[in-house]
Amino acid sequence: MERIKKKILVIDDDERHLIATKELLGDEGYEVIIHHNAFGSTNVIRELQPDLVLLDVNMPALSGDRLSSLLLSNEKTKDIPIVFYSSNDEDSLREAVVKHGVSGYISKGNIFELKEKVAYYLSPQSNKSPHV
């Protein structure tokens, strides 16, 4: 019996990070979909119903933290775990997680942490509670 792949949507305006993240997580057996900016992402999320959204915080026009608030207040997307995926410093990311009510954060650039935390956020024990 074939295992169903977990679906991860990565939203980021940095093409290099999108491609690298897609390759790294694809190698881990996940189905990875990339989206190049915040605009239109709510429709993509509603259509795909991903198991996890990795969301860059620093995007022009509509920042990830503002987008997360929209997603968490939408009936069709409010139960999808959102994790900030950013190069911001860890203190500001921890504060943003608490302030915006997302599931947690992953710092860009640490491949081991990316793989480990994605596995955690997709596991039943994560219980979608903030993990900082």
C-alpha atoms as an extended CHARMM CRD file, in Angstrom:
* protein
*
       132  EXT
         1         1  MET       CA              0.0000000000        0.0000000000        0.0000000000  PROA      1               0.0000000000
         2         2  GLU       CA              1.4270000000        3.3640000000       -1.0160000000  PROA      2               0.0000000000
         3         3  ARG       CA              1.7660000000        5.9990000000        1.6520000000  PROA      3               0.0000000000
         4         4  ILE       CA              0.0130000000        9.2760000000        0.9560000000  PROA      4               0.0000000000
         5         5  LYS       CA              2.5320000000       12.1160000000        0.6900000000  PROA      5               0.0000000000
         6         6  LYS       CA              2.0820000000       15.0570000000        3.0200000000  PROA      6               0.0000000000
         7         7  LYS       CA              1.5030000000       18.2650000000        1.0770000000  PROA      7               0.0000000000
         8         8  ILE       CA              3.5200000000       21.3660000000        1.9630000000  PROA      8               0.0000000000
         9         9  LEU       CA              2.9370000000       24.8040000000        0.4630000000  PROA      9               0.0000000000
        10        10  VAL       CA              5.9040000000       27.1870000000        0.6030000000  PROA      10              0.0000000000
        11        11  ILE       CA              5.1290000000       30.8930000000        0.1060000000  PROA      11              0.0000000000
        12        12  ASP       CA              8.1490000000       33.1200000000       -0.4160000000  PROA      12              0.0000000000
        13        13  ASP       CA              9.2020000000       35.9170000000       -2.7590000000  PROA      13              0.0000000000
        14        14  ASP       CA             12.7910000000       34.5860000000       -2.9710000000  PROA      14              0.0000000000
        15        15  GLU       CA             13.0820000000       32.1850000000       -5.9080000000  PROA      15              0.0000000000
        16        16  ARG       CA             16.3040000000       30.5990000000       -4.5830000000  PROA      16              0.0000000000
        17        17  HSD       CA             14.7190000000       29.7240000000       -1.2430000000  PROA      17              0.0000000000
        18        18  LEU       CA             11.6470000000       28.3080000000       -2.9680000000  PROA      18              0.0000000000
        19        19  ILE       CA             13.6670000000       26.0160000000       -5.2180000000  PROA      19              0.0000000000
        20        20  ALA       CA             16.0710000000       24.9030000000       -2.4720000000  PROA      20              0.0000000000
        21        21  THR       CA             13.2280000000       24.2260000000       -0.0350000000  PROA      21              0.0000000000
        22        22  LYS       CA             11.2590000000       22.3160000000       -2.6650000000  PROA      22              0.0000000000
        23        23  GLU       CA             14.2730000000       20.1100000000       -3.4270000000  PROA      23              0.0000000000
        24        24  LEU       CA             15.1940000000       19.4860000000        0.2200000000  PROA      24              0.0000000000
        25        25  LEU       CA             11.6780000000       18.6140000000        1.3420000000  PROA      25              0.0000000000
        26        26  GLY       CA             10.9290000000       16.7130000000       -1.8670000000  PROA      26              0.0000000000
        27        27  ASP       CA             13.9480000000       14.5200000000       -1.0910000000  PROA      27              0.0000000000
        28        28  GLU       CA             12.3100000000       13.7980000000        2.2780000000  PROA      28              0.0000000000
        29        29  GLY       CA              9.2540000000       12.4030000000        0.4920000000  PROA      29              0.0000000000
        30        30  TYR       CA              6.9020000000       15.3680000000        0.7630000000  PROA      30              0.0000000000
        31        31  GLU       CA              4.8370000000       16.8440000000       -2.0360000000  PROA      31              0.0000000000
        32        32  VAL       CA              6.0340000000       20.4560000000       -2.1480000000  PROA      32              0.0000000000
        33        33  ILE       CA              4.1510000000       23.2130000000       -3.9290000000  PROA      33              0.0000000000
        34        34  ILE       CA              5.7100000000       26.6670000000       -4.2170000000  PROA      34              0.0000000000
        35        35  HSD       CA              4.0150000000       30.0360000000       -4.5370000000  PROA      35              0.0000000000
        36        36  HSD       CA              6.0250000000       33.1790000000       -5.3710000000  PROA      36              0.0000000000
        37        37  ASN       CA              4.2370000000       35.8040000000       -3.2800000000  PROA      37              0.0000000000
        38        38  ALA       CA              1.4510000000       36.3950000000       -0.7980000000  PROA      38              0.0000000000
        39        39  PHE       CA             -1.0540000000       37.5640000000       -3.3930000000  PROA      39              0.0000000000
        40        40  GLY       CA             -3.3400000000       34.7950000000       -4.5440000000  PROA      40              0.0000000000
        41        41  SER       CA             -2.0490000000       32.4170000000       -1.9040000000  PROA      41              0.0000000000
        42        42  THR       CA             -5.3540000000       32.2280000000       -0.0140000000  PROA      42              0.0000000000
        43        43  ASN       CA             -6.9860000000       30.7830000000       -3.1360000000  PROA      43              0.0000000000
        44        44  VAL       CA             -4.1040000000       28.3330000000       -3.5920000000  PROA      44              0.0000000000
        45        45  ILE       CA             -4.4280000000       27.2180000000        0.0370000000  PROA      45              0.0000000000
        46        46  ARG       CA             -8.1850000000       26.7560000000       -0.2120000000  PROA      46              0.0000000000
        47        47  GLU       CA             -7.7770000000       24.6870000000       -3.3890000000  PROA      47              0.0000000000
        48        48  LEU       CA             -4.8180000000       22.5610000000       -2.2720000000  PROA      48              0.0000000000
        49        49  GLN       CA             -5.6990000000       22.1350000000        1.4110000000  PROA      49              0.0000000000
        50        50  PRO       CA             -2.0190000000       21.5280000000        2.2580000000  PROA      50              0.0000000000
        51        51  ASP       CA             -0.9740000000       19.7270000000        5.4250000000  PROA      51              0.0000000000
        52        52  LEU       CA              1.4340000000       22.5690000000        6.2530000000  PROA      52              0.0000000000
        53        53  VAL       CA              2.1810000000       26.1040000000        5.0340000000  PROA      53              0.0000000000
        54        54  LEU       CA              5.7160000000       27.4900000000        5.2970000000  PROA      54              0.0000000000
        55        55  LEU       CA              5.3310000000       31.2490000000        5.0860000000  PROA      55              0.0000000000
        56        56  ASP       CA              8.0470000000       33.8590000000        4.6450000000  PROA      56              0.0000000000
        57        57  VAL       CA              7.5020000000       36.8420000000        6.9290000000  PROA      57              0.0000000000
        58        58  ASN       CA              9.2440000000       39.5210000000        4.8450000000  PROA      58              0.0000000000
        59        59  MET       CA              7.4390000000       39.8850000000        1.5470000000  PROA      59              0.0000000000
        60        60  PRO       CA              6.6200000000       43.1350000000       -0.2280000000  PROA      60              0.0000000000
        61        61  ALA       CA              3.0670000000       44.5150000000       -0.2170000000  PROA      61              0.0000000000
        62        62  LEU       CA              1.5090000000       41.7570000000        1.9180000000  PROA      62              0.0000000000
        63        63  SER       CA              3.7900000000       40.4490000000        4.6460000000  PROA      63              0.0000000000
        64        64  GLY       CA              3.6300000000       36.8880000000        5.9020000000  PROA      64              0.0000000000
        65        65  ASP       CA              2.4380000000       37.9170000000        9.3380000000  PROA      65              0.0000000000
        66        66  ARG       CA             -0.4790000000       39.8620000000        7.8350000000  PROA      66              0.0000000000
        67        67  LEU       CA             -1.2790000000       36.9750000000        5.5050000000  PROA      67              0.0000000000
        68        68  SER       CA             -1.2440000000       34.5320000000        8.4260000000  PROA      68              0.0000000000
        69        69  SER       CA             -3.8760000000       36.6220000000       10.1960000000  PROA      69              0.0000000000
        70        70  LEU       CA             -6.0950000000       36.4720000000        7.1050000000  PROA      70              0.0000000000
        71        71  LEU       CA             -5.6540000000       32.7080000000        6.8160000000  PROA      71              0.0000000000
        72        72  LEU       CA             -6.3420000000       32.0460000000       10.4850000000  PROA      72              0.0000000000
        73        73  SER       CA             -9.5250000000       34.1180000000       10.3760000000  PROA      73              0.0000000000
        74        74  ASN       CA            -10.8600000000       32.2970000000        7.2840000000  PROA      74              0.0000000000
        75        75  GLU       CA            -13.1690000000       29.3570000000        7.9770000000  PROA      75              0.0000000000
        76        76  LYS       CA            -11.6770000000       27.2720000000        5.1350000000  PROA      76              0.0000000000
        77        77  THR       CA             -8.0190000000       27.8050000000        6.0630000000  PROA      77              0.0000000000
        78        78  LYS       CA             -8.0010000000       28.3540000000        9.8360000000  PROA      78              0.0000000000
        79        79  ASP       CA             -7.1040000000       24.7490000000       10.7120000000  PROA      79              0.0000000000
        80        80  ILE       CA             -4.1190000000       24.4570000000        8.3720000000  PROA      80              0.0000000000
        81        81  PRO       CA             -0.8850000000       24.7880000000       10.3600000000  PROA      81              0.0000000000
        82        82  ILE       CA              1.1610000000       27.8240000000        9.3830000000  PROA      82              0.0000000000
        83        83  VAL       CA              4.8550000000       28.0720000000       10.2050000000  PROA      83              0.0000000000
        84        84  PHE       CA              6.8630000000       31.2390000000        9.6640000000  PROA      84              0.0000000000
        85        85  TYR       CA              9.9140000000       30.4140000000        7.5200000000  PROA      85              0.0000000000
        86        86  SER       CA             12.2160000000       33.3750000000        7.7770000000  PROA      86              0.0000000000
        87        87  SER       CA             15.7400000000       34.7270000000        8.1180000000  PROA      87              0.0000000000
        88        88  ASN       CA             14.5880000000       37.1270000000       10.8570000000  PROA      88              0.0000000000
        89        89  ASP       CA             16.2790000000       36.7390000000       14.2300000000  PROA      89              0.0000000000
        90        90  GLU       CA             14.8340000000       34.0650000000       16.5050000000  PROA      90              0.0000000000
        91        91  ASP       CA             13.6080000000       36.4790000000       19.1920000000  PROA      91              0.0000000000
        92        92  SER       CA             11.4600000000       38.4150000000       16.7140000000  PROA      92              0.0000000000
        93        93  LEU       CA             10.1970000000       35.1350000000       15.2100000000  PROA      93              0.0000000000
        94        94  ARG       CA              9.1900000000       33.8100000000       18.6480000000  PROA      94              0.0000000000
        95        95  GLU       CA              7.3280000000       37.0600000000       19.3270000000  PROA      95              0.0000000000
        96        96  ALA       CA              5.6170000000       36.8930000000       15.9120000000  PROA      96              0.0000000000
        97        97  VAL       CA              4.4800000000       33.3040000000       16.5410000000  PROA      97              0.0000000000
        98        98  VAL       CA              2.8030000000       34.3120000000       19.7840000000  PROA      98              0.0000000000
        99        99  LYS       CA              1.3860000000       37.5560000000       18.3930000000  PROA      99              0.0000000000
       100       100  HSD       CA             -0.1100000000       35.9890000000       15.2480000000  PROA      100             0.0000000000
       101       101  GLY       CA             -1.0780000000       32.5820000000       16.6240000000  PROA      101             0.0000000000
       102       102  VAL       CA              0.7640000000       30.4650000000       14.0660000000  PROA      102             0.0000000000
       103       103  SER       CA              2.1430000000       26.9980000000       14.8320000000  PROA      103             0.0000000000
       104       104  GLY       CA              5.8020000000       28.0250000000       15.0490000000  PROA      104             0.0000000000
       105       105  TYR       CA              8.8140000000       29.1270000000       13.0450000000  PROA      105             0.0000000000
       106       106  ILE       CA             11.7560000000       27.7150000000       11.1460000000  PROA      106             0.0000000000
       107       107  SER       CA             14.9080000000       29.7410000000       10.5430000000  PROA      107             0.0000000000
       108       108  LYS       CA             16.0740000000       29.8100000000        6.9410000000  PROA      108             0.0000000000
       109       109  GLY       CA             19.5090000000       28.4290000000        6.2270000000  PROA      109             0.0000000000
       110       110  ASN       CA             19.5110000000       25.5260000000        8.6930000000  PROA      110             0.0000000000
       111       111  ILE       CA             18.7700000000       22.4100000000        6.6300000000  PROA      111             0.0000000000
       112       112  PHE       CA             18.7270000000       20.0730000000        9.6290000000  PROA      112             0.0000000000
       113       113  GLU       CA             16.2810000000       22.3100000000       11.5020000000  PROA      113             0.0000000000
       114       114  LEU       CA             14.0770000000       22.6060000000        8.4010000000  PROA      114             0.0000000000
       115       115  LYS       CA             13.7710000000       18.8270000000        8.0300000000  PROA      115             0.0000000000
       116       116  GLU       CA             13.3620000000       18.2100000000       11.7590000000  PROA      116             0.0000000000
       117       117  LYS       CA             10.7440000000       20.8930000000       12.3760000000  PROA      117             0.0000000000
       118       118  VAL       CA              8.7190000000       20.0880000000        9.2490000000  PROA      118             0.0000000000
       119       119  ALA       CA              8.5300000000       16.4610000000       10.4080000000  PROA      119             0.0000000000
       120       120  TYR       CA              7.4310000000       17.6890000000       13.8370000000  PROA      120             0.0000000000
       121       121  TYR       CA              4.7350000000       20.0490000000       12.5190000000  PROA      121             0.0000000000
       122       122  LEU       CA              3.3430000000       17.2750000000       10.3130000000  PROA      122             0.0000000000
       123       123  SER       CA              3.2860000000       14.7320000000       13.1340000000  PROA      123             0.0000000000
       124       124  PRO       CA              0.1540000000       13.9870000000       15.1830000000  PROA      124             0.0000000000
       125       125  GLN       CA              1.9430000000       14.9050000000       18.4350000000  PROA      125             0.0000000000
       126       126  SER       CA              2.4900000000       18.4940000000       17.2990000000  PROA      126             0.0000000000
       127       127  ASN       CA             -1.2070000000       19.0210000000       18.0240000000  PROA      127             0.0000000000
       128       128  LYS       CA             -0.9030000000       22.2930000000       16.0800000000  PROA      128             0.0000000000
       129       129  SER       CA              0.1430000000       24.0930000000       19.2520000000  PROA      129             0.0000000000
       130       130  PRO       CA              2.9120000000       26.6990000000       19.0400000000  PROA      130             0.0000000000
       131       131  HSD       CA              6.3660000000       25.1770000000       19.1420000000  PROA      131             0.0000000000
       132       132  VAL       CA              9.0230000000       27.8040000000       19.6750000000  PROA      132             0.0000000000
